[in-house]
Amino acid sequence: MAKIDPKQYGSNTNAVRAGQVRSAEGEHSELIFATSSYVFKDAAEAAARFSGDEPGNIYSRFTNPTVRTFEERLAAMEGTERCVATSSGMSAILSTFMGLLKAGDHIVASRSIFGTTVGLLDNVLSKFGLTTTFVGLADYQAWESAIGPETKMLFLETPSNPLTEIADISRLAEIAHAKACLLVVDNCLCTPVLQKPFSLGADIVIHSATKYLDGQGRCIGGAVLGSDELLAEDIVGFLRTAGPTLSPFNAWVFLKGLETLHIRMKAHCDNALQVAEWLEQQDNVKRVYYPGLKSHPQHELAKTQQSGFGGVLSFEVEGGQKEAWSVIDSSSLFSITANLGDTRSTMTHPATTTHHRLTDEQRTEAGISDSLIRLSIGLEDVSDLTRDLAAGLGD
Ligand SMILES: *Cc1c(COP(=O)(O)O)cnc(C)c1O
Protein backbone atom coordinates (compact mmCIF):
# COMPACT_ATOMS: atom_id res chain seq x y z
CA MET A 1 0.00 0.00 0.00
CA ALA A 2 1.41 3.39 -0.96
CA LYS A 3 1.36 6.13 1.65
CA ILE A 4 -1.28 8.82 1.17
CA ASP A 5 -0.14 12.34 0.29
CA PRO A 6 -1.28 14.33 3.35
CA LYS A 7 -1.45 17.56 1.33
CA GLN A 8 -4.41 16.18 -0.56
CA TYR A 9 -6.46 15.39 2.52
CA GLY A 10 -8.10 17.10 5.46
CA SER A 11 -6.82 16.78 9.00
CA ASN A 12 -9.44 14.22 10.09
CA THR A 13 -8.37 11.95 7.25
CA ASN A 14 -4.70 12.48 8.03
CA ALA A 15 -5.33 11.69 11.71
CA VAL A 16 -6.42 8.17 10.83
CA ARG A 17 -4.41 7.47 7.67
CA ALA A 18 -1.29 9.63 7.21
CA GLY A 19 2.06 7.88 7.37
CA GLN A 20 0.68 4.34 7.22
CA VAL A 21 2.43 1.65 5.18
CA ARG A 22 1.17 -1.91 5.08
CA SER A 23 3.38 -4.97 5.15
CA ALA A 24 2.90 -7.93 2.81
CA GLU A 25 0.47 -9.37 5.39
CA GLY A 26 -2.13 -6.72 4.54
CA GLU A 27 -2.83 -5.75 8.18
CA HIS A 28 -5.42 -2.98 8.61
CA SER A 29 -3.98 -1.48 11.84
CA GLU A 30 -0.35 -0.34 12.02
CA LEU A 31 2.26 -2.87 13.10
CA ILE A 32 4.50 -2.46 16.13
CA PHE A 33 7.99 -2.97 14.74
CA ALA A 34 9.60 -4.38 17.88
CA THR A 35 13.14 -4.58 16.59
CA SER A 36 16.32 -2.87 17.73
CA SER A 37 18.25 -3.37 14.48
CA TYR A 38 17.69 -4.26 10.81
CA VAL A 39 19.46 -6.75 8.53
CA PHE A 40 21.07 -6.05 5.16
CA LYS A 41 20.97 -8.36 2.17
CA ASP A 42 24.74 -8.22 1.77
CA ALA A 43 27.87 -6.36 2.88
CA ALA A 44 27.53 -3.80 0.08
CA GLU A 45 24.01 -2.85 1.21
CA ALA A 46 25.23 -2.46 4.80
CA ALA A 47 28.05 -0.19 3.61
CA ALA A 48 25.65 1.89 1.48
CA ARG A 49 23.26 2.38 4.40
CA PHE A 50 26.03 3.41 6.78
CA SER A 51 27.56 5.84 4.29
CA GLY A 52 24.14 7.35 3.64
CA ASP A 53 24.32 6.54 -0.09
CA GLU A 54 21.19 4.45 0.27
CA PRO A 55 18.24 5.35 2.51
CA GLY A 56 16.87 2.73 4.89
CA ASN A 57 16.81 1.43 8.42
CA ILE A 58 19.97 0.63 10.36
CA TYR A 59 19.11 0.77 14.04
CA SER A 60 16.02 1.85 16.00
CA ARG A 61 17.82 4.67 17.81
CA PHE A 62 17.89 6.25 14.30
CA THR A 63 14.68 5.10 12.62
CA ASN A 64 11.82 2.68 13.25
CA PRO A 65 8.78 2.22 10.97
CA THR A 66 6.17 2.51 13.76
CA VAL A 67 7.83 5.64 15.12
CA ARG A 68 8.06 7.05 11.59
CA THR A 69 4.32 6.53 11.00
CA PHE A 70 3.61 8.50 14.20
CA GLU A 71 6.02 11.25 13.10
CA GLU A 72 4.51 11.57 9.63
CA ARG A 73 0.95 11.58 10.96
CA LEU A 74 1.64 14.29 13.56
CA ALA A 75 3.57 16.40 11.00
CA ALA A 76 0.57 16.19 8.65
CA MET A 77 -1.77 17.26 11.45
CA GLU A 78 0.41 20.24 12.50
CA GLY A 79 0.93 21.21 8.84
CA THR A 80 4.72 21.06 8.63
CA GLU A 81 7.45 19.11 6.83
CA ARG A 82 9.08 17.14 9.55
CA CYS A 83 8.51 15.61 12.97
CA VAL A 84 10.93 13.77 15.18
CA ALA A 85 9.55 11.73 18.06
CA THR A 86 11.24 11.67 21.46
CA SER A 87 11.06 9.59 24.64
CA SER A 88 9.23 12.35 26.57
CA GLY A 89 8.03 15.93 26.26
CA MET A 90 11.08 17.02 28.24
CA SER A 91 13.48 15.25 25.86
CA ALA A 92 11.72 17.05 22.97
CA ILE A 93 12.44 20.37 24.72
CA LEU A 94 16.02 19.33 25.57
CA SER A 95 16.68 18.24 21.96
CA THR A 96 15.39 21.58 20.65
CA PHE A 97 17.72 23.59 22.88
CA MET A 98 20.73 21.29 22.44
CA GLY A 99 20.23 20.89 18.71
CA LEU A 100 19.71 24.53 17.78
CA LEU A 101 21.77 26.47 20.35
CA LYS A 102 25.35 26.65 21.54
CA ALA A 103 27.23 28.00 24.56
CA GLY A 104 26.82 31.77 24.81
CA ASP A 105 23.36 31.83 23.25
CA HIS A 106 20.45 33.46 25.04
CA ILE A 107 16.80 32.39 25.25
CA VAL A 108 13.79 34.54 26.11
CA ALA A 109 11.05 32.40 27.64
CA SER A 110 7.61 32.97 29.06
CA ARG A 111 7.55 32.87 32.85
CA SER A 112 4.42 30.69 32.69
CA ILE A 113 5.90 27.55 31.14
CA PHE A 114 5.90 24.00 32.47
CA GLY A 115 7.86 23.97 35.76
CA THR A 116 10.32 21.30 34.65
CA THR A 117 11.17 23.38 31.57
CA VAL A 118 12.09 26.26 33.88
CA GLY A 119 14.25 23.83 35.87
CA LEU A 120 15.92 22.57 32.68
CA LEU A 121 16.83 26.11 31.63
CA ASP A 122 17.83 27.36 35.10
CA ASN A 123 19.63 24.34 36.54
CA VAL A 124 20.87 22.23 33.62
CA LEU A 125 21.39 24.28 30.46
CA SER A 126 22.86 27.16 32.45
CA LYS A 127 25.81 24.84 33.22
CA PHE A 128 26.53 24.67 29.48
CA GLY A 129 26.58 28.41 28.90
CA LEU A 130 22.98 29.00 27.79
CA THR A 131 21.27 31.89 29.54
CA THR A 132 17.56 32.62 29.85
CA THR A 133 15.46 35.69 30.59
CA PHE A 134 11.88 35.04 31.72
CA VAL A 135 9.12 37.49 30.79
CA GLY A 136 5.36 37.78 31.24
CA LEU A 137 3.58 35.71 28.58
CA ALA A 138 1.52 38.54 27.08
CA ASP A 139 3.92 41.41 27.90
CA TYR A 140 5.07 42.08 24.33
CA GLN A 141 7.17 45.04 25.39
CA ALA A 142 9.09 42.79 27.78
CA TRP A 143 9.69 40.16 25.07
CA GLU A 144 11.07 42.82 22.76
CA SER A 145 13.34 44.49 25.27
CA ALA A 146 14.70 41.15 26.58
CA ILE A 147 16.11 40.32 23.13
CA GLY A 148 19.83 41.07 22.92
CA PRO A 149 22.58 40.33 20.41
CA GLU A 150 23.04 36.78 21.77
CA THR A 151 19.32 35.91 21.73
CA LYS A 152 18.51 33.06 19.35
CA MET A 153 15.17 31.76 20.54
CA LEU A 154 11.81 32.75 22.03
CA PHE A 155 9.99 29.98 23.90
CA LEU A 156 6.36 29.88 25.10
CA GLU A 157 3.23 27.91 25.86
CA THR A 158 -0.22 29.33 25.15
CA PRO A 159 -2.64 29.05 26.89
CA SER A 160 -0.56 29.04 30.06
CA ASN A 161 -1.08 26.42 32.70
CA PRO A 162 -2.79 26.79 35.18
CA LEU A 163 -4.12 30.35 34.61
CA THR A 164 -4.97 30.00 30.87
CA GLU A 165 -3.37 33.29 29.87
CA ILE A 166 -3.06 33.63 26.08
CA ALA A 167 -0.27 35.09 23.95
CA ASP A 168 -0.72 36.34 20.40
CA ILE A 169 1.52 33.91 18.49
CA SER A 170 1.57 36.01 15.27
CA ARG A 171 2.70 39.05 17.19
CA LEU A 172 5.49 37.13 18.93
CA ALA A 173 6.54 35.60 15.59
CA GLU A 174 6.96 39.13 14.21
CA ILE A 175 8.98 40.18 17.24
CA ALA A 176 11.19 37.07 16.96
CA HIS A 177 11.77 37.28 13.22
CA ALA A 178 12.58 41.00 13.30
CA LYS A 179 15.60 40.04 15.42
CA ALA A 180 16.44 36.82 13.53
CA CYS A 181 15.27 34.64 16.45
CA LEU A 182 13.35 31.36 16.25
CA LEU A 183 9.88 31.14 17.78
CA VAL A 184 9.26 27.86 19.63
CA VAL A 185 5.74 26.98 20.81
CA ASP A 186 4.98 24.13 23.21
CA ASN A 187 1.52 23.21 21.83
CA CYS A 188 0.74 20.61 24.48
CA LEU A 189 -2.46 22.13 25.84
CA CYS A 190 -4.15 22.83 22.50
CA THR A 191 -2.84 20.07 20.21
CA PRO A 192 -3.03 20.68 16.43
CA VAL A 193 -6.78 20.19 16.65
CA LEU A 194 -7.29 23.51 18.49
CA GLN A 195 -4.26 25.59 17.46
CA LYS A 196 -1.85 25.54 14.52
CA PRO A 197 1.24 27.56 15.53
CA PHE A 198 2.96 27.12 12.13
CA SER A 199 0.14 28.95 10.38
CA LEU A 200 0.74 31.82 12.83
CA GLY A 201 4.49 32.04 12.16
CA ALA A 202 6.07 29.63 14.68
CA ASP A 203 9.31 27.93 13.59
CA ILE A 204 9.26 24.95 15.95
CA VAL A 205 6.36 23.20 17.69
CA ILE A 206 6.91 20.90 20.65
CA HIS A 207 4.61 18.27 22.15
CA SER A 208 4.41 16.24 25.27
CA ALA A 209 2.58 13.31 23.65
CA THR A 210 2.00 12.09 27.21
CA LYS A 211 -0.95 14.45 27.50
CA TYR A 212 -3.75 14.78 24.91
CA LEU A 213 -2.03 12.98 22.01
CA ASP A 214 -2.20 9.75 24.00
CA GLY A 215 -5.16 11.15 25.90
CA GLN A 216 -5.63 8.08 28.05
CA GLY A 217 -2.76 8.43 30.49
CA ARG A 218 -0.78 5.41 29.33
CA CYS A 219 2.63 6.38 27.89
CA ILE A 220 5.37 9.01 28.12
CA GLY A 221 6.57 10.53 24.84
CA GLY A 222 7.14 13.73 22.91
CA ALA A 223 7.84 15.30 19.54
CA VAL A 224 9.60 18.22 17.87
CA LEU A 225 8.15 19.57 14.60
CA GLY A 226 9.33 22.04 11.99
CA SER A 227 10.99 22.45 8.62
CA ASP A 228 13.41 19.87 7.25
CA GLU A 229 16.05 22.56 7.36
CA LEU A 230 15.74 23.13 11.11
CA LEU A 231 15.23 19.52 12.11
CA ALA A 232 17.18 17.26 9.79
CA GLU A 233 20.75 17.96 10.86
CA ASP A 234 20.66 19.63 14.22
CA ILE A 235 17.76 18.12 16.14
CA VAL A 236 17.66 14.68 14.54
CA GLY A 237 21.46 14.61 14.80
CA PHE A 238 21.33 15.38 18.52
CA LEU A 239 18.68 12.71 19.12
CA ARG A 240 20.50 9.99 17.24
CA THR A 241 23.67 10.70 19.18
CA ALA A 242 22.26 11.42 22.62
CA GLY A 243 19.58 8.72 22.38
CA PRO A 244 16.23 9.89 23.85
CA THR A 245 14.24 8.23 21.04
CA LEU A 246 10.64 7.03 21.27
CA SER A 247 9.92 3.32 21.70
CA PRO A 248 7.85 1.67 18.93
CA PHE A 249 5.27 0.48 21.45
CA ASN A 250 4.69 4.02 22.73
CA ALA A 251 4.58 5.33 19.14
CA TRP A 252 1.83 2.80 18.38
CA VAL A 253 -0.19 3.88 21.43
CA PHE A 254 0.14 7.54 20.33
CA LEU A 255 -0.94 6.59 16.78
CA LYS A 256 -4.14 5.17 18.23
CA GLY A 257 -4.50 8.38 20.26
CA LEU A 258 -4.15 10.62 17.18
CA GLU A 259 -6.96 8.72 15.45
CA THR A 260 -9.51 9.96 18.01
CA LEU A 261 -7.85 13.29 18.89
CA HIS A 262 -10.41 15.42 16.99
CA ILE A 263 -13.44 13.94 18.67
CA ARG A 264 -11.80 13.80 22.09
CA MET A 265 -10.67 17.46 21.96
CA LYS A 266 -14.15 18.55 20.97
CA ALA A 267 -15.62 16.66 23.92
CA HIS A 268 -12.96 18.00 26.33
CA CYS A 269 -13.77 21.56 25.17
CA ASP A 270 -17.56 21.11 25.42
CA ASN A 271 -17.31 19.61 28.90
CA ALA A 272 -14.79 22.18 30.18
CA LEU A 273 -16.95 25.10 29.00
CA GLN A 274 -19.98 23.68 30.79
CA VAL A 275 -18.00 23.13 34.01
CA ALA A 276 -16.48 26.65 33.78
CA GLU A 277 -19.90 28.24 33.27
CA TRP A 278 -21.31 26.25 36.19
CA LEU A 279 -18.40 27.25 38.45
CA GLU A 280 -18.96 30.92 37.64
CA GLN A 281 -22.48 30.60 39.11
CA GLN A 282 -21.31 29.21 42.46
CA ASP A 283 -21.34 31.50 45.53
CA ASN A 284 -18.14 30.05 46.97
CA VAL A 285 -16.16 30.47 43.75
CA LYS A 286 -14.27 33.76 43.55
CA ARG A 287 -12.93 33.59 40.01
CA VAL A 288 -12.80 31.15 37.09
CA TYR A 289 -9.97 31.12 34.53
CA TYR A 290 -11.08 29.62 31.21
CA PRO A 291 -10.57 31.17 27.74
CA GLY A 292 -14.05 30.14 26.67
CA LEU A 293 -15.71 32.43 29.23
CA LYS A 294 -16.69 35.94 28.20
CA SER A 295 -15.13 37.11 31.48
CA HIS A 296 -11.68 35.89 30.31
CA PRO A 297 -9.58 38.97 29.46
CA GLN A 298 -8.34 37.38 26.21
CA HIS A 299 -11.55 35.66 25.15
CA GLU A 300 -11.53 37.50 21.79
CA LEU A 301 -7.90 36.54 21.03
CA ALA A 302 -8.66 32.95 22.02
CA LYS A 303 -11.57 32.93 19.55
CA THR A 304 -9.37 33.99 16.63
CA GLN A 305 -6.23 32.02 17.48
CA GLN A 306 -7.81 28.75 18.64
CA SER A 307 -10.63 26.68 17.20
CA GLY A 308 -11.66 25.58 20.71
CA PHE A 309 -10.87 26.65 24.26
CA GLY A 310 -9.32 23.44 25.62
CA GLY A 311 -9.90 21.12 28.52
CA VAL A 312 -7.92 22.86 31.27
CA LEU A 313 -9.40 25.46 33.62
CA SER A 314 -8.65 26.89 37.04
CA PHE A 315 -10.70 28.56 39.74
CA GLU A 316 -10.25 30.29 43.07
CA VAL A 317 -12.49 29.38 45.96
CA GLU A 318 -13.49 31.84 48.68
CA GLY A 319 -10.94 31.41 51.48
CA GLY A 320 -7.45 29.93 51.26
CA GLN A 321 -5.63 26.61 51.23
CA LYS A 322 -7.98 25.02 53.77
CA GLU A 323 -11.03 25.71 51.60
CA ALA A 324 -9.23 24.63 48.41
CA TRP A 325 -8.04 21.39 49.97
CA SER A 326 -11.53 20.75 51.26
CA VAL A 327 -12.91 20.91 47.68
CA ILE A 328 -10.23 18.45 46.56
CA ASP A 329 -10.75 16.07 49.48
CA SER A 330 -14.55 16.13 49.13
CA SER A 331 -14.33 14.91 45.55
CA SER A 332 -14.97 11.25 44.90
CA LEU A 333 -14.75 11.36 41.09
CA PHE A 334 -11.89 13.68 40.05
CA SER A 335 -8.48 12.00 40.25
CA ILE A 336 -6.10 13.91 42.53
CA THR A 337 -3.11 14.05 40.19
CA ALA A 338 -1.09 16.74 38.48
CA ASN A 339 -1.39 15.05 35.08
CA LEU A 340 -3.69 16.49 32.43
CA GLY A 341 -5.15 15.60 29.08
CA ASP A 342 -6.69 12.31 30.20
CA THR A 343 -10.18 10.89 29.58
CA ARG A 344 -10.55 11.01 33.38
CA SER A 345 -10.91 14.45 34.97
CA THR A 346 -8.06 15.45 37.26
CA MET A 347 -7.76 18.02 40.03
CA THR A 348 -4.70 19.60 41.58
CA HIS A 349 -3.72 22.34 44.04
CA PRO A 350 -0.90 24.15 42.19
CA ALA A 351 0.44 26.12 45.20
CA THR A 352 1.37 22.94 47.09
CA THR A 353 2.21 20.65 44.13
CA THR A 354 3.33 21.87 40.68
CA HIS A 355 4.36 25.30 42.03
CA HIS A 356 5.52 24.36 45.56
CA ARG A 357 9.17 25.13 44.83
CA LEU A 358 8.48 28.80 44.14
CA THR A 359 8.95 31.29 46.97
CA ASP A 360 5.79 32.96 48.30
CA GLU A 361 6.77 36.08 46.41
CA GLN A 362 7.27 34.22 43.09
CA ARG A 363 3.94 32.46 43.56
CA THR A 364 2.14 35.73 44.16
CA GLU A 365 3.81 37.25 41.10
CA ALA A 366 2.73 34.22 39.03
CA GLY A 367 -0.85 34.58 40.29
CA ILE A 368 -0.87 31.15 41.97
CA SER A 369 -2.89 31.81 45.12
CA ASP A 370 -3.51 29.33 47.94
CA SER A 371 -7.18 29.18 46.96
CA LEU A 372 -6.47 28.16 43.34
CA ILE A 373 -7.53 24.73 42.00
CA ARG A 374 -6.70 23.44 38.52
CA LEU A 375 -8.96 21.03 36.67
CA SER A 376 -8.29 19.02 33.54
CA ILE A 377 -11.75 18.10 32.35
CA GLY A 378 -12.17 14.58 31.00
CA LEU A 379 -14.93 12.79 29.17
CA GLU A 380 -17.27 11.95 32.06
CA ASP A 381 -20.86 13.23 32.25
CA VAL A 382 -20.73 16.93 33.11
CA SER A 383 -23.57 16.52 35.63
CA ASP A 384 -21.45 14.01 37.56
CA LEU A 385 -18.48 16.40 37.57
CA THR A 386 -20.47 19.38 38.80
CA ARG A 387 -22.21 17.27 41.47
CA ASP A 388 -18.77 16.16 42.63
CA LEU A 389 -17.48 19.75 42.79
CA ALA A 390 -20.65 20.94 44.53
CA ALA A 391 -19.96 18.52 47.40
CA GLY A 392 -16.78 20.42 48.29
CA LEU A 393 -18.06 23.91 47.53
CA GLY A 394 -20.99 23.53 49.91
CA ASP A 395 -23.27 25.69 47.78
C1 LIG B 1 3.90 17.59 30.67
C2 LIG B 1 4.41 18.72 29.91
C3 LIG B 1 5.72 18.71 29.42
C4 LIG B 1 6.69 17.59 29.69
O1 LIG B 1 6.29 16.40 29.08
P1 LIG B 1 6.70 14.94 29.61
O2 LIG B 1 6.11 14.06 28.58
O3 LIG B 1 6.13 14.79 30.98
O4 LIG B 1 8.19 14.90 29.63
C5 LIG B 1 6.14 19.80 28.68
N1 LIG B 1 5.33 20.84 28.42
C6 LIG B 1 4.06 20.88 28.90
C7 LIG B 1 3.21 22.06 28.59
C8 LIG B 1 3.56 19.83 29.65
O5 LIG B 1 2.31 19.89 30.13
The ligand as an SDF file (V2000), in Angstrom:
LIG
                    3D

 15 15  0  0  0  0  0  0  0  0999 V2000
    3.8960   17.5890   30.6710 C   0  0  0  0  0  0  0  0  0  0  0  0
    4.4080   18.7190   29.9120 C   0  0  0  0  0  0  0  0  0  0  0  0
    5.7230   18.7080   29.4190 C   0  0  0  0  0  0  0  0  0  0  0  0
    6.6920   17.5870   29.6870 C   0  0  0  0  0  0  0  0  0  0  0  0
    6.2920   16.3990   29.0800 O   0  0  0  0  0  0  0  0  0  0  0  0
    6.6990   14.9370   29.6100 P   0  0  0  0  0  0  0  0  0  0  0  0
    6.1090   14.0550   28.5840 O   0  0  0  0  0  0  0  0  0  0  0  0
    6.1250   14.7930   30.9820 O   0  0  0  0  0  0  0  0  0  0  0  0
    8.1870   14.9020   29.6350 O   0  0  0  0  0  0  0  0  0  0  0  0
    6.1420   19.7950   28.6800 C   0  0  0  0  0  0  0  0  0  0  0  0
    5.3250   20.8420   28.4220 N   0  0  0  0  0  0  0  0  0  0  0  0
    4.0630   20.8800   28.8950 C   0  0  0  0  0  0  0  0  0  0  0  0
    3.2060   22.0600   28.5860 C   0  0  0  0  0  0  0  0  0  0  0  0
    3.5590   19.8320   29.6520 C   0  0  0  0  0  0  0  0  0  0  0  0
    2.3140   19.8890   30.1320 O   0  0  0  0  0  0  0  0  0  0  0  0
  1  2  1  0
  2  3  1  0
  2 14  2  0
  3  4  1  0
  3 10  2  0
  4  5  1  0
  5  6  1  0
  6  7  2  0
  6  8  1  0
  6  9  1  0
 10 11  1  0
 11 12  2  0
 12 13  1  0
 12 14  1  0
 14 15  1  0
M  END
$$$$
